[in-house]
Every structure is written in C-alpha cells, then in structure tokens.
Amino acid sequence: MLVVANQQPIDVIRLVTLQMLSGLLLYEKLVYFVSIIKITHRYEPMRLNGLDLNQLICLDALLSEQNVSRVANKLHLSQSAVSWILARLRQHFGDQLLIPEGRRMVSTAFADELREQLRELILMAQAFERRRPTSEPREFDRTIRLVASDATQSICVSQAIREAAKHAPNLRFDLLPVTESSHTDLRRGEIDLLCASQSMEVGTPGDALFEDRFCCISWNVSEIFSTPLTPERYLSLDHVMVKWGSLRATTEEAMALINERPRRRDCVTAPYFASIPELLIGTDRIATVPTLLALNMAGHWPIATEQCPIEFEPIRVSAYWRNTLENDPALLWFRKILCDTAQKISS
C-alpha cells in the first residue's frame, strides 16, 4: 500500500513515479528470467566440453537473420533470452560472433567460418532425429517441402503426389515456387526437394526426371498456324512469356534469344505458365512452352500446338536433394515415385 499522508503534492508525484518505475523494472527482470526458465525447461542442457548444444540452434538463426528481434520471434523466445544465449556463446568461443552496425548486426570473420559447418551439423541432427526402424510408406508421418515450377508441377509432380497418397496417407507436401534462392534454400535445409532445369546450378545430388523440347501454342480459333511458322515470322508475332521470381528471371528459350536480331516481340509477361492459356484465348498471340506442358494445356483449354521453328536446347529437369537426406526413407521412397511418374509421362 502506498502511504502519502503529510506529503506535499510534488512529493506524492515523485513517490508514485518511483513506484511505477520500480514495478516496470521488476517486470522486465521477471520476463527475462521466465524466458531463461523456458529455455532450460524446454531443452534439457546437452553439454559438450562446456558448450550447450541446444544453443547452437539459436546461433544458426542469429547468423542467418542477423537480428535479435527476428530470431526471438522465430524461436518463440524473448529478446532478453536470445541476448543471454548470444552472450554465453561469445564467452564460449571467445569471439563477438555478431557486431552491432547501425540497426542491424554483422557476423565476424570467425562466425562466417562457423556458418556452413554449423548448418550442416543441424541438418545432420534433423535427419538423424527422423530415422525410424521401419520404412513402410503407411508409417511415414512428415511433410516434404518441395520446390518446382508450375510447369513441372503440372507435368509430373502433381501426379506423383496423387500416387503417393494411395500408399502413404500421412505423408504431407508443402509445394513452393522456384525463386532465385531455391538452390541456396536447399543447401540450408529450408526445403527438402528441388525440381529444376539445367539453367539453375544446384550443386547437390539429383535424379534426372525428364527431357523435353519447346513448342508453340496459340488459341485454336486463331489462324496463326494456318501458314508456315518460319523463324522470321515467329520473331515478328506477339508473344506471351514467363518471368519468374522477384528478379523476373526468364525461361531457357528467352535466354537463348537474348542476342537474336531482330528481337522477339514479347508483349505480355506472366509470372506462371498456368496463366498463359487465358492470355492467348481471343488473341493472335503465341507462346513458347515445354511440349509436355503444351499437351497438358491442350487437354483443358482451346489451345493449338505447333512445332517451334527455332531449335532450342532441350530442357532437362532433375530433382535435387541435399547430402544429409541421401538415405531419408520417406524422401527416398517419394523420389522413386517421382522418377517413375516422370519417365512414364515422357516416354
């Protein structure tokens, strides 16, 4: 209880203010210690020569995000708890690891040396944790994070997932679009499987899925294909093309035409192959797409196909995974289904 008898008004205000500040400080300390208790309660310490192995997960997040607030939100901890862990790690390694620079933090040279080895260690631990004595598909209970273009999804991924559901009902899939950083996300363990063409240098093991060539498509009411499609006429027509990702990367056939003169008339740019048919219907435009995708589109849309008059390098799509998932039972099983599906479709 606050006693203010015989006090001047200004003294009362000072006393109340001090009490409030004291309460706030106590609250901050309480939040800090509760966060530490949560860490030690949630993760029993596993120490190796004085190093708490649980804190390596926090270090990995710190080196990736380089921001205490974002790491706290990501790991569901308070900022005080993350700062406490960082202090302990600095003490153990004898290095600052992360140095404040303005509103962000930058990693030290030593921390950069740790980054890849630390990520690999965590990925190996995650793969180890998923090991089970049985490899029966009906026992699989996990999510496979798979990245593929919508063209590859339409050609073979969707059918492979439908086939997998017949035998592994608890196997879940998180489908994500291809981005400029997909190969990096794979190596960092953000995704499990990456379906990409030869234009993306992945640098991890992979299974060949299919090889395909480009062809031209148009609205089947249009008379574009009623006369021979020569290279010159092909370049002069209005085209619908795809550019993907935040950097608006182009597809293989567009990259092959960069130095072509005269330039192809690219009039409409779409983010996905799936939107192309609707952009062709009612127009005299054409698009250049993988042949397997064109045949799929023609079965669902009023689309006509024609051989492309320019010979482009064939598209070779593979499914890539990281080394730590080489023997993952669920992924190994699904990779075989995906390969078998792709081979049946392309044969």
C-alpha positions as CSV (number, residue, x, y, z in Angstrom):
1,M,0.0,0.0,0.0
2,L,1.3,3.5,-0.9
3,V,1.2,5.9,2.1
4,V,1.1,9.6,1.2
5,A,0.0,11.3,4.4
6,N,1.6,14.6,5.3
7,Q,3.3,14.7,1.9
8,Q,3.4,17.7,-0.4
9,P,1.7,17.1,-3.8
10,I,5.1,17.2,-5.7
11,D,6.5,14.6,-3.3
12,V,3.4,12.4,-3.9
13,I,4.0,12.5,-7.7
14,R,7.7,11.6,-7.3
15,L,6.9,8.7,-5.0
16,V,4.2,7.3,-7.3
17,T,6.6,7.7,-10.3
18,L,9.4,5.8,-8.5
19,Q,6.9,3.0,-7.5
20,M,5.8,2.7,-11.2
21,L,9.4,2.6,-12.5
22,S,10.3,0.0,-9.9
23,G,7.4,-2.1,-11.0
24,L,8.4,-1.8,-14.6
25,L,12.0,-2.8,-13.8
26,L,10.8,-5.8,-11.8
27,Y,8.5,-6.8,-14.7
28,E,11.4,-6.6,-17.2
29,K,13.5,-8.8,-14.9
30,L,10.7,-11.2,-14.5
31,V,10.2,-11.6,-18.3
32,Y,14.0,-12.1,-18.6
33,F,14.2,-14.9,-16.0
34,V,11.0,-16.5,-17.2
35,S,12.5,-16.7,-20.7
36,I,15.6,-18.3,-19.3
37,I,13.5,-20.8,-17.3
38,K,11.5,-21.6,-20.5
39,I,14.8,-22.4,-22.3
40,T,16.1,-24.7,-19.6
41,H,12.7,-26.3,-19.1
42,R,12.0,-26.8,-22.8
43,Y,15.5,-28.1,-23.6
44,E,17.5,-30.1,-21.1
45,P,21.1,-28.9,-21.4
46,M,23.3,-31.2,-23.6
47,R,26.8,-30.1,-23.0
48,L,29.9,-30.9,-24.9
49,N,33.1,-29.6,-23.3
50,G,31.1,-26.8,-21.7
51,L,29.1,-26.0,-24.9
52,D,25.3,-26.2,-24.6
53,L,24.4,-27.9,-27.9
54,N,20.8,-26.5,-27.7
55,Q,22.1,-23.0,-28.1
56,L,23.6,-23.8,-31.5
57,I,20.1,-23.7,-32.9
58,C,19.9,-20.1,-31.7
59,L,23.3,-19.3,-33.1
60,D,22.3,-20.7,-36.5
61,A,19.2,-18.5,-36.5
62,L,21.3,-15.4,-35.4
63,L,23.8,-16.0,-38.2
64,S,21.0,-16.3,-40.7
65,E,18.8,-13.4,-39.6
66,Q,21.5,-11.2,-38.0
67,N,18.7,-9.6,-35.9
68,V,17.9,-10.4,-32.3
69,S,14.2,-9.4,-32.6
70,R,13.6,-11.6,-35.6
71,V,15.3,-14.6,-34.0
72,A,13.3,-14.1,-30.8
73,N,10.1,-14.3,-32.9
74,K,11.3,-17.2,-34.9
75,L,12.2,-19.3,-31.8
76,H,9.3,-18.0,-29.7
77,L,11.7,-16.5,-27.1
78,S,12.1,-13.1,-25.6
79,Q,14.8,-10.7,-26.9
80,S,16.4,-10.9,-23.4
81,A,16.7,-14.7,-23.7
82,V,18.3,-14.5,-27.2
83,S,20.7,-11.8,-26.0
84,W,21.6,-14.1,-23.0
85,I,22.3,-17.0,-25.3
86,L,24.4,-14.8,-27.5
87,A,26.5,-13.7,-24.5
88,R,27.1,-17.3,-23.5
89,L,28.1,-18.3,-27.0
90,R,30.5,-15.3,-27.2
91,Q,32.1,-16.4,-23.9
92,H,32.5,-20.0,-25.1
93,F,34.0,-19.2,-28.5
94,G,36.0,-16.2,-27.3
95,D,34.6,-14.1,-30.2
96,Q,31.9,-11.5,-30.6
97,L,30.2,-13.5,-33.4
98,L,27.8,-10.7,-34.2
99,I,28.7,-7.0,-34.0
100,P,26.1,-4.2,-34.0
101,E,26.2,-2.0,-37.0
102,G,23.5,0.7,-37.0
103,R,20.2,-1.1,-36.7
104,R,21.5,-4.5,-37.8
105,M,24.2,-6.9,-36.8
106,V,27.0,-8.2,-38.9
107,S,28.8,-11.5,-38.4
108,T,32.5,-11.6,-37.6
109,A,35.1,-13.4,-39.8
110,F,35.1,-16.3,-37.3
111,A,31.3,-16.5,-37.3
112,D,31.4,-16.7,-41.1
113,E,33.8,-19.7,-40.8
114,L,31.3,-21.4,-38.5
115,R,28.2,-20.8,-40.6
116,E,28.3,-23.6,-43.1
117,Q,29.7,-26.2,-40.7
118,L,27.0,-25.3,-38.1
119,R,24.2,-25.5,-40.7
120,E,25.4,-28.9,-41.8
121,L,25.6,-30.1,-38.2
122,I,22.0,-29.1,-37.6
123,L,20.8,-30.7,-40.8
124,M,22.5,-33.9,-39.9
125,A,20.9,-33.8,-36.5
126,Q,17.5,-33.2,-38.0
127,A,18.0,-36.1,-40.4
128,F,19.1,-38.3,-37.5
129,E,16.0,-37.4,-35.5
130,R,13.7,-38.5,-38.3
131,R,15.2,-42.0,-38.5
132,R,12.8,-44.8,-37.6
133,P,13.2,-48.6,-37.6
134,T,10.5,-49.0,-40.3
135,S,10.5,-47.6,-43.8
136,E,6.9,-48.7,-44.7
137,P,5.1,-45.9,-46.6
138,R,2.0,-46.2,-44.4
139,E,4.2,-45.3,-41.4
140,F,5.5,-42.1,-42.9
141,D,4.3,-39.1,-40.9
142,R,6.1,-35.9,-42.1
143,T,6.0,-33.0,-44.5
144,I,8.1,-32.9,-47.6
145,R,8.9,-29.3,-48.7
146,L,9.2,-29.4,-52.5
147,V,10.1,-26.6,-54.9
148,A,9.1,-26.8,-58.6
149,S,7.9,-24.5,-61.3
150,D,4.2,-24.7,-62.1
151,A,5.2,-26.3,-65.4
152,T,7.0,-29.2,-63.7
153,Q,4.2,-29.5,-61.1
154,S,1.7,-29.9,-64.0
155,I,3.9,-32.3,-66.0
156,C,4.8,-34.8,-63.2
157,V,4.8,-33.6,-59.6
158,S,1.0,-33.4,-59.1
159,Q,0.5,-36.9,-60.5
160,A,3.4,-38.3,-58.3
161,I,1.8,-36.8,-55.2
162,R,-1.6,-38.3,-56.1
163,E,0.2,-41.7,-56.4
164,A,2.0,-41.3,-53.1
165,A,-1.3,-40.6,-51.3
166,K,-2.5,-44.1,-52.2
167,H,0.3,-45.7,-50.1
168,A,1.4,-43.0,-47.6
169,P,-1.8,-41.2,-46.4
170,N,0.1,-39.3,-43.7
171,L,2.9,-38.0,-46.0
172,R,2.2,-34.3,-46.5
173,F,3.6,-31.9,-49.1
174,D,4.4,-28.2,-49.0
175,L,4.7,-27.0,-52.6
176,L,6.7,-23.8,-53.2
177,P,7.5,-21.8,-56.3
178,V,11.0,-21.6,-57.8
179,T,12.9,-18.5,-56.8
180,E,16.4,-17.2,-57.4
181,S,17.5,-18.5,-54.0
182,S,15.9,-22.0,-54.2
183,H,19.3,-23.7,-54.6
184,T,20.6,-21.9,-51.5
185,D,17.4,-22.8,-49.6
186,L,18.0,-26.5,-50.5
187,R,21.6,-26.4,-49.1
188,R,20.5,-24.6,-46.0
189,G,17.7,-27.1,-45.3
190,E,14.8,-24.7,-45.8
191,I,13.4,-27.2,-48.4
192,D,13.8,-31.0,-49.0
193,L,13.5,-31.4,-52.7
194,L,14.1,-29.0,-55.6
195,C,12.9,-29.8,-59.2
196,A,14.9,-27.5,-61.5
197,S,16.2,-27.4,-65.1
198,Q,19.9,-27.3,-66.1
199,S,19.8,-23.4,-66.1
200,M,20.0,-23.5,-62.3
201,E,23.3,-24.6,-60.9
202,V,22.3,-26.5,-57.8
203,G,25.4,-28.4,-56.8
204,T,23.8,-31.2,-54.8
205,P,22.9,-34.8,-55.8
206,G,20.0,-35.2,-58.2
207,D,17.8,-37.6,-60.1
208,A,17.0,-37.0,-63.8
209,L,13.3,-36.6,-64.3
210,F,12.6,-35.8,-67.9
211,E,13.9,-34.1,-71.0
212,D,11.6,-32.0,-73.2
213,R,11.6,-29.6,-76.1
214,F,9.9,-26.3,-76.6
215,C,6.8,-25.9,-78.9
216,C,4.5,-23.1,-79.8
217,I,0.9,-22.7,-78.7
218,S,-2.0,-20.4,-79.6
219,W,-5.7,-20.0,-79.4
220,N,-7.1,-22.8,-81.6
221,V,-9.6,-20.4,-83.3
222,S,-6.7,-18.1,-84.4
223,E,-5.3,-18.7,-87.9
224,I,-1.7,-18.1,-86.8
225,F,-0.7,-21.7,-87.6
226,S,-2.6,-21.8,-90.9
227,T,0.6,-20.6,-92.7
228,P,4.1,-22.0,-92.1
229,L,5.8,-20.7,-89.0
230,T,9.2,-19.6,-90.1
231,P,11.9,-18.2,-87.7
232,E,11.3,-14.7,-89.1
233,R,7.6,-14.9,-88.7
234,Y,8.0,-16.5,-85.2
235,L,10.1,-13.5,-84.0
236,S,7.6,-11.0,-85.5
237,L,4.5,-12.3,-83.8
238,D,3.2,-11.1,-80.4
239,H,4.4,-13.4,-77.7
240,V,3.3,-14.2,-74.1
241,M,6.3,-15.2,-72.0
242,V,7.0,-16.2,-68.4
243,K,9.3,-14.4,-66.0
244,W,9.6,-15.8,-62.5
245,G,10.9,-14.7,-59.1
246,S,11.4,-11.3,-57.7
247,L,14.3,-10.7,-60.1
248,R,12.0,-11.6,-63.1
249,A,14.3,-14.3,-64.4
250,T,13.5,-15.6,-67.9
251,T,13.0,-19.1,-69.1
252,E,15.5,-21.1,-71.2
253,E,14.1,-20.2,-74.6
254,A,14.0,-16.5,-73.8
255,M,17.6,-16.6,-72.6
256,A,18.7,-18.2,-75.8
257,L,17.1,-15.3,-77.8
258,I,18.8,-12.5,-75.9
259,N,21.3,-11.8,-78.7
260,E,18.9,-12.7,-81.5
261,R,18.2,-9.9,-84.1
262,P,15.5,-8.9,-84.7
263,R,14.3,-9.3,-81.2
264,R,11.2,-11.4,-80.4
265,R,8.1,-9.3,-79.7
266,D,7.4,-10.2,-76.1
267,C,4.1,-8.3,-75.5
268,V,2.7,-9.9,-72.3
269,T,4.8,-11.2,-69.3
270,A,3.2,-13.6,-66.9
271,P,4.6,-15.0,-63.6
272,Y,3.4,-18.5,-64.2
273,F,2.9,-20.9,-67.1
274,A,-0.6,-21.7,-65.9
275,S,-1.8,-18.2,-66.8
276,I,-0.7,-18.4,-70.4
277,P,-3.8,-20.1,-72.0
278,E,-6.1,-17.4,-70.7
279,L,-3.8,-14.8,-72.1
280,L,-3.9,-16.4,-75.5
281,I,-7.6,-17.0,-75.9
282,G,-9.3,-14.4,-78.0
283,T,-6.0,-13.1,-79.4
284,D,-3.5,-13.8,-82.2
285,R,-0.6,-14.1,-79.8
286,I,1.6,-17.2,-79.3
287,A,3.7,-18.6,-76.5
288,T,6.6,-21.0,-76.3
289,V,6.3,-23.7,-73.7
290,P,7.6,-27.2,-73.0
291,T,5.9,-29.7,-75.2
292,L,4.7,-31.9,-72.3
293,L,3.1,-28.9,-70.8
294,A,1.5,-27.9,-74.1
295,L,-0.1,-31.3,-74.5
296,N,-1.5,-31.0,-71.0
297,M,-2.9,-27.5,-71.7
298,A,-4.5,-28.6,-74.9
299,G,-6.4,-31.2,-73.0
300,H,-8.0,-28.5,-70.8
301,W,-8.1,-25.4,-73.0
302,P,-8.9,-24.4,-76.6
303,I,-5.2,-24.4,-77.5
304,A,-3.4,-25.5,-80.7
305,T,0.2,-26.6,-80.8
306,E,2.9,-26.2,-83.4
307,Q,6.5,-27.2,-83.7
308,C,8.8,-24.3,-82.9
309,P,10.7,-23.1,-85.9
310,I,13.8,-22.3,-83.8
311,E,15.8,-25.2,-82.4
312,F,16.3,-24.5,-78.7
313,E,18.4,-26.7,-76.3
314,P,16.2,-29.4,-74.7
315,I,15.0,-28.8,-71.2
316,R,16.5,-31.3,-68.7
317,V,14.7,-31.3,-65.4
318,S,16.1,-33.1,-62.3
319,A,15.1,-33.5,-58.7
320,Y,17.8,-32.4,-56.3
321,W,18.2,-33.1,-52.6
322,R,20.9,-32.3,-50.0
323,N,23.5,-34.8,-48.9
324,T,22.1,-35.2,-45.4
325,L,18.8,-36.5,-46.9
326,E,20.5,-39.1,-49.0
327,N,19.0,-42.0,-47.1
328,D,15.9,-40.4,-45.7
329,P,13.3,-43.2,-46.0
330,A,10.3,-41.0,-46.9
331,L,12.2,-38.9,-49.4
332,L,13.9,-41.9,-50.9
333,W,10.5,-43.5,-51.4
334,F,8.9,-40.4,-52.9
335,R,11.9,-39.7,-55.2
336,K,11.4,-43.1,-56.8
337,I,7.7,-42.4,-57.4
338,L,8.5,-39.0,-58.8
339,C,11.1,-40.5,-61.2
340,D,8.8,-43.4,-62.3
341,T,6.0,-40.9,-62.9
342,A,8.2,-38.6,-65.0
343,Q,9.5,-41.4,-67.1
344,K,6.0,-42.8,-67.9
345,I,4.9,-39.3,-68.9
346,S,7.9,-38.5,-71.1
347,S,8.1,-42.0,-72.8
